[in-house]
Amino acid sequence: MAELEKKEYKSFVFTHIPKCGGTSFRKYVNDSAVDSGIQLKNIYIPGINGLKNDKNLPQLDKTELQAIQDIDLKVLANHCKFEENIGLGITPNAPYHFTILRDPVKRFISHYHFFYYTLGYNNCKGVRLDELSEKNFSFLIEKLGNIQTGYLSNIKFKKIVGLENMLKISKYNLQYEFGSFGLVEDMETTLELLRSTIPDWLNLTGDFPNLNISNSMKVDLPEEIISRISEANKYDLELYEFAKDLFYKLHSSIKTYNSVKETE
């Protein structure tokens, strides 16, 4: 993980990958930041503290970005790829990076259910995944595939760089640039790991809210559909398996370290 000592971190940056429990986490970290004495002007989280949901950094115009550039951000949490904020001129000081990953097939289905089935993107309102036309389904598996790899690598020209290289970059960033990371499927361990590694000025308080994770339409999808979703998320699946292994190794090492400290 990142090499800075806890005391050296000056800000907290959450990379919110869509449909990975981030909405609940954003509220949780915001409330914790406020309880920790951080002023609202130093917190930037769309959908909270009067800020509209559609104010993620990549959605802002030049004037809006300029207004944020001189703010001493202590907490930044939005749909912004890893260090994409830097290219937009927003540079929190000595950031502790954090993200949450999710099983890629479940993430894909949840993404479709929320934005397409429920909200009606691409004229798909009320249409189940297994009822889509071949044209629409092919479009979706291209658009929604390997999103976690995309967010952690932050590569704009994926056709030039290639997904294999993006995967390598994502693994590197996760292992060496992030202070820690979490898994939707194990939020208890996620919070335990996070509390052990975040800077002391950010005290995670209170109970974690229920995850805003959809029930994936409550339908059993045909094996053919699941297989095609899996193939479309080939690199995310490899990233996720890598992340799970790293996640539990890190948790185990921290538990061992804490046990040794308690006996000293």
C-alpha positions as CSV (number, residue, x, y, z in Angstrom):
1,M,0.0,0.0,0.0
2,A,1.0,3.7,0.0
3,E,4.2,4.4,1.8
4,L,3.3,7.5,3.7
5,E,3.0,7.2,7.5
6,K,-0.5,8.0,9.0
7,K,0.7,11.3,10.4
8,E,1.9,12.4,6.9
9,Y,-1.5,12.2,5.2
10,K,-3.1,15.7,4.9
11,S,-6.3,14.7,3.0
12,F,-8.6,11.8,2.2
13,V,-9.6,11.0,-1.4
14,F,-12.3,8.5,-2.2
15,T,-12.5,7.1,-5.7
16,H,-16.1,6.3,-6.1
17,I,-16.6,3.5,-8.7
18,P,-20.3,3.3,-9.8
19,K,-22.5,0.8,-8.0
20,C,-19.8,-0.2,-5.4
21,G,-21.5,1.0,-2.3
22,G,-20.0,4.5,-2.6
23,T,-23.1,6.5,-2.0
24,S,-23.5,5.1,1.5
25,F,-19.8,5.4,2.1
26,R,-19.7,9.1,1.0
27,K,-22.4,9.9,3.6
28,Y,-20.5,8.0,6.2
29,V,-17.1,9.7,5.6
30,N,-18.8,13.1,5.4
31,D,-20.5,12.6,8.8
32,S,-17.2,11.3,10.2
33,A,-15.3,14.3,8.8
34,V,-17.8,16.8,10.3
35,D,-17.6,15.0,13.7
36,S,-13.8,15.1,13.4
37,G,-14.0,18.9,13.3
38,I,-13.4,19.4,9.6
39,Q,-15.2,22.4,8.2
40,L,-17.7,22.0,5.4
41,K,-15.8,24.3,3.1
42,N,-12.9,21.8,3.2
43,I,-15.2,18.8,2.2
44,Y,-16.2,18.2,-1.4
45,I,-18.8,15.4,-1.8
46,P,-21.6,15.7,-4.5
47,G,-25.0,15.0,-3.1
48,I,-24.1,16.2,0.4
49,N,-23.9,19.5,2.2
50,G,-26.1,21.2,-0.4
51,L,-23.9,20.1,-3.3
52,K,-25.9,18.6,-6.2
53,N,-25.4,15.0,-7.2
54,D,-24.2,16.0,-10.7
55,K,-21.3,18.0,-9.5
56,N,-18.6,15.4,-9.8
57,L,-15.3,17.0,-10.8
58,P,-15.3,15.7,-14.4
59,Q,-18.8,17.3,-14.8
60,L,-17.7,20.8,-13.8
61,D,-17.0,23.6,-16.2
62,K,-13.8,25.7,-16.0
63,T,-15.3,28.3,-13.8
64,E,-16.6,25.8,-11.3
65,L,-13.2,24.0,-11.2
66,Q,-11.4,27.3,-10.7
67,A,-13.5,28.0,-7.7
68,I,-12.4,24.8,-6.0
69,Q,-8.7,25.0,-6.9
70,D,-7.8,27.3,-4.1
71,I,-9.7,25.4,-1.4
72,D,-7.7,23.4,1.1
73,L,-9.6,20.1,0.5
74,K,-9.4,17.7,3.4
75,V,-12.0,15.3,2.0
76,L,-12.8,14.6,-1.6
77,A,-15.3,11.9,-2.6
78,N,-16.8,11.7,-6.0
79,H,-17.1,9.8,-9.3
80,C,-13.6,10.7,-10.4
81,K,-11.1,8.2,-11.6
82,F,-7.8,7.7,-9.7
83,E,-5.9,11.0,-9.8
84,E,-8.2,12.4,-12.5
85,N,-8.7,15.3,-10.2
86,I,-5.0,16.3,-10.8
87,G,-5.6,16.8,-14.5
88,L,-8.6,19.0,-13.6
89,G,-6.4,21.2,-11.4
90,I,-7.7,19.9,-8.0
91,T,-4.7,18.7,-6.0
92,P,-5.5,17.8,-2.3
93,N,-2.3,17.8,-0.2
94,A,-0.7,14.4,0.6
95,P,-3.8,12.4,-0.1
96,Y,-4.8,9.1,1.5
97,H,-6.5,7.3,-1.4
98,F,-9.3,4.9,-0.8
99,T,-11.8,3.0,-3.0
100,I,-14.3,0.1,-2.8
101,L,-14.5,-2.8,-5.2
102,R,-17.3,-5.2,-6.0
103,D,-17.8,-8.5,-7.7
104,P,-17.7,-7.4,-11.4
105,V,-20.8,-9.4,-12.5
106,K,-22.9,-8.2,-9.7
107,R,-21.6,-4.6,-10.2
108,F,-22.6,-4.8,-13.9
109,I,-26.1,-6.1,-13.2
110,S,-26.6,-3.5,-10.5
111,H,-25.4,-0.7,-12.8
112,Y,-27.9,-1.8,-15.5
113,H,-30.7,-2.2,-13.0
114,F,-30.3,1.3,-11.5
115,F,-29.4,3.5,-14.5
116,Y,-31.1,1.6,-17.4
117,Y,-34.0,-0.6,-16.0
118,T,-35.0,2.0,-13.4
119,L,-34.0,5.4,-14.7
120,G,-34.6,4.5,-18.3
121,Y,-31.2,5.2,-19.9
122,N,-31.0,4.2,-23.5
123,N,-34.7,3.7,-23.6
124,C,-34.4,0.6,-21.4
125,K,-36.8,1.5,-18.7
126,G,-38.5,-1.6,-17.4
127,V,-36.6,-3.9,-19.8
128,R,-34.8,-6.8,-18.1
129,L,-31.3,-7.7,-19.2
130,D,-32.5,-11.0,-20.7
131,E,-35.2,-9.1,-22.7
132,L,-32.8,-6.7,-24.4
133,S,-32.3,-6.8,-28.1
134,E,-28.9,-8.1,-29.3
135,K,-28.0,-4.6,-30.4
136,N,-28.7,-3.1,-27.0
137,F,-27.1,-5.9,-25.1
138,S,-23.9,-5.7,-27.2
139,F,-23.8,-2.0,-26.7
140,L,-24.1,-2.4,-22.9
141,I,-21.5,-5.0,-22.4
142,E,-19.0,-2.8,-24.3
143,K,-20.0,0.4,-22.4
144,L,-20.2,-1.1,-18.9
145,G,-17.4,-3.7,-19.1
146,N,-14.2,-3.5,-17.0
147,I,-15.3,-0.2,-15.3
148,Q,-13.3,-0.9,-12.2
149,T,-10.1,-1.4,-14.2
150,G,-10.9,1.9,-16.0
151,Y,-11.3,3.8,-12.8
152,L,-8.2,2.5,-11.1
153,S,-5.9,3.0,-14.1
154,N,-7.4,6.3,-15.4
155,I,-6.3,5.7,-19.0
156,K,-8.1,7.8,-21.5
157,F,-7.0,6.0,-24.7
158,K,-7.7,2.4,-23.8
159,K,-7.5,1.2,-27.4
160,I,-4.0,2.5,-27.6
161,V,-2.8,1.4,-24.2
162,G,-4.8,-1.9,-24.2
163,L,-6.8,-3.5,-21.4
164,E,-4.0,-5.8,-20.4
165,N,-1.7,-2.8,-19.7
166,M,-4.6,-1.0,-18.0
167,L,-5.0,-4.0,-15.7
168,K,-1.3,-3.9,-14.8
169,I,-1.6,-0.2,-14.0
170,S,-4.7,-0.8,-11.9
171,K,-3.0,-3.6,-9.9
172,Y,0.0,-1.4,-9.3
173,N,-2.1,1.6,-8.2
174,L,-4.2,-0.5,-5.9
175,Q,-1.2,-2.1,-4.2
176,Y,1.2,0.9,-4.0
177,E,-0.8,4.1,-4.3
178,F,-3.9,3.5,-2.2
179,G,-3.8,3.8,1.6
180,S,-6.2,0.9,1.6
181,F,-9.3,-0.3,-0.2
182,G,-12.5,-2.2,0.6
183,L,-14.8,-4.9,-0.8
184,V,-18.6,-4.4,-0.9
185,E,-18.9,-8.1,0.0
186,D,-17.0,-7.6,3.3
187,M,-17.7,-4.1,4.7
188,E,-17.0,-5.1,8.2
189,T,-13.4,-6.0,7.4
190,T,-13.2,-3.0,5.1
191,L,-14.0,-0.6,7.9
192,E,-11.7,-2.4,10.3
193,L,-8.8,-2.1,7.8
194,L,-9.7,1.5,7.1
195,R,-9.8,2.5,10.7
196,S,-6.4,1.0,11.2
197,T,-4.7,2.9,8.4
198,I,-6.4,6.3,8.0
199,P,-4.8,9.5,9.4
200,D,-5.7,10.2,13.1
201,W,-7.4,13.5,12.2
202,L,-10.2,11.6,10.5
203,N,-12.1,9.6,13.0
204,L,-14.7,7.2,11.6
205,T,-17.7,7.5,13.9
206,G,-21.1,6.0,14.2
207,D,-22.7,3.1,12.5
208,F,-22.2,2.5,8.8
209,P,-25.4,3.0,6.9
210,N,-27.1,0.3,4.8
211,L,-25.5,-0.1,1.5
212,N,-27.4,1.4,-1.4
213,I,-27.0,-1.8,-3.5
214,S,-29.8,-2.8,-5.7
215,N,-31.2,-6.3,-5.6
216,S,-30.2,-6.8,-9.2
217,M,-33.8,-7.0,-10.4
218,K,-34.5,-10.1,-8.3
219,V,-34.3,-12.3,-11.4
220,D,-32.2,-15.4,-12.3
221,L,-30.5,-14.5,-15.5
222,P,-29.8,-17.3,-18.1
223,E,-26.3,-18.8,-17.9
224,E,-25.6,-17.4,-21.4
225,I,-26.2,-13.8,-20.2
226,I,-24.0,-14.3,-17.1
227,S,-21.3,-15.8,-19.3
228,R,-21.3,-12.9,-21.7
229,I,-21.3,-10.4,-18.8
230,S,-18.3,-12.3,-17.3
231,E,-16.4,-12.2,-20.6
232,A,-17.1,-8.5,-21.0
233,N,-15.6,-8.0,-17.5
234,K,-12.6,-10.3,-18.0
235,Y,-10.1,-7.8,-16.7
236,D,-12.3,-6.6,-13.8
237,L,-12.6,-10.2,-12.7
238,E,-8.9,-10.6,-12.7
239,L,-8.5,-7.3,-10.9
240,Y,-11.1,-8.4,-8.3
241,E,-9.4,-11.7,-7.6
242,F,-6.1,-9.9,-7.2
243,A,-7.7,-7.3,-4.9
244,K,-9.3,-10.0,-2.7
245,D,-6.0,-11.7,-2.1
246,L,-4.3,-8.5,-1.3
247,F,-7.1,-7.3,0.9
248,Y,-7.0,-10.3,3.2
249,K,-3.2,-10.4,3.3
250,L,-3.2,-6.8,4.3
251,H,-5.9,-7.3,6.9
252,S,-4.0,-10.3,8.4
253,S,-0.7,-8.4,8.6
254,I,-2.4,-5.5,10.4
255,K,-4.1,-7.8,12.9
256,T,-0.7,-9.4,13.6
257,Y,1.0,-6.0,14.0
258,N,-1.8,-4.8,16.4
259,S,-1.5,-8.0,18.4
260,V,2.3,-7.6,18.8
261,K,1.8,-3.9,19.9
262,E,-0.8,-5.0,22.5
263,T,1.7,-7.4,24.1
264,E,4.6,-4.9,24.2
